Amino acid sequence: MIPIAKLSARQREVVAHVAHGLTNKEIGRLLNLTEGTVKMMLHMVYDRTGIRNRTALAAKYHREEVINGGPKQ
């Protein structure tokens, strides 16, 4: 399992939106991506981090944000 901070910038951007409660469709609209692309990116994130769902991903994001002093850009 790798920390979220080690993901690509675009993957971290998607994770941040997930952590703030947005749907794949909403994330796609914001980032000019298709909903399918967002879904594919999340599956890649799940594989790299060992996380299996959005809730656990959001919790990990917020834990790392607290530990590391805020979101990484």
FILUMTOR-37511 format. One record per residue (C-alpha): residue number from 1; residue in three letters; x, y, z. Coordinates in Angstrom, 2 decimals. Example, Ala and Ser with C-alpha at 12.3 -4.5 7.8 and 13.67 -1.06 7.14 Angstrom:
REM residues 2
pavex  vodo  east  north  up
1  ALA  12.30  -4.50  7.80;
2  SER  13.67  -1.06  7.14;
END
This chain:
REM residues 73
pavex  vodo  east  north  up
1  MET  0.00  0.00  0.00;
2  ILE  1.29  3.41  -0.92;
3  PRO  0.25  6.72  0.63;
4  ILE  -2.04  9.00  -1.31;
5  ALA  0.78  11.54  -1.53;
6  LYS  2.64  9.10  -3.83;
7  LEU  -0.19  9.02  -6.41;
8  SER  -0.04  11.15  -9.55;
9  ALA  -1.24  14.73  -9.27;
10  ARG  -4.38  13.93  -11.26;
11  GLN  -5.15  10.87  -9.13;
12  ARG  -4.74  12.96  -5.96;
13  GLU  -7.10  15.54  -7.42;
14  VAL  -9.75  12.85  -8.03;
15  VAL  -9.21  11.41  -4.53;
16  ALA  -9.65  14.86  -2.97;
17  HIS  -12.99  15.29  -4.72;
18  VAL  -14.08  11.81  -3.62;
19  ALA  -13.07  12.68  -0.05;
20  HIS  -15.28  15.75  -0.23;
21  GLY  -18.30  13.69  -1.26;
22  LEU  -18.53  14.26  -5.01;
23  THR  -19.85  11.59  -7.36;
24  ASN  -17.89  10.29  -10.35;
25  LYS  -20.17  12.31  -12.62;
26  GLU  -19.57  15.53  -10.64;
27  ILE  -15.81  14.91  -10.59;
28  GLY  -15.83  14.30  -14.32;
29  ARG  -17.64  17.57  -14.96;
30  LEU  -15.21  19.51  -12.77;
31  LEU  -12.09  17.97  -14.28;
32  ASN  -13.36  17.68  -17.85;
33  LEU  -13.19  13.87  -17.78;
34  THR  -15.77  11.25  -18.65;
35  GLU  -17.47  9.47  -15.79;
36  GLY  -15.86  6.25  -17.07;
37  THR  -12.39  7.80  -16.89;
38  VAL  -12.98  8.84  -13.29;
39  LYS  -14.17  5.32  -12.46;
40  MET  -11.07  3.81  -14.13;
41  MET  -8.78  6.20  -12.25;
42  LEU  -10.41  5.25  -8.96;
43  HIS  -9.89  1.56  -9.65;
44  MET  -6.21  2.28  -10.31;
45  VAL  -6.05  4.22  -7.03;
46  TYR  -7.74  1.36  -5.18;
47  ASP  -5.18  -1.09  -6.62;
48  ARG  -2.19  1.10  -5.74;
49  THR  -3.36  1.94  -2.23;
50  GLY  -4.94  -1.38  -1.31;
51  ILE  -8.21  0.38  -0.52;
52  ARG  -11.49  -1.20  -1.61;
53  ASN  -14.13  1.55  -1.44;
54  ARG  -14.82  5.29  -1.49;
55  THR  -15.46  5.54  2.23;
56  ALA  -12.12  3.99  3.15;
57  LEU  -10.39  6.14  0.51;
58  ALA  -11.92  9.31  1.93;
59  ALA  -10.91  8.31  5.47;
60  LYS  -7.32  7.63  4.35;
61  TYR  -7.22  10.98  2.51;
62  HIS  -8.38  12.89  5.59;
63  ARG  -5.99  10.98  7.90;
64  GLU  -3.03  11.73  5.66;
65  GLU  -4.14  15.35  5.31;
66  VAL  -4.08  15.75  9.10;
67  ILE  -0.78  13.91  9.51;
68  ASN  0.95  15.78  6.68;
69  GLY  -0.40  19.22  7.52;
70  GLY  -2.81  19.67  4.64;
71  PRO  -3.43  18.57  1.08;
72  LYS  -0.52  18.25  -1.33;
73  GLN  -0.72  20.11  -4.62;
END
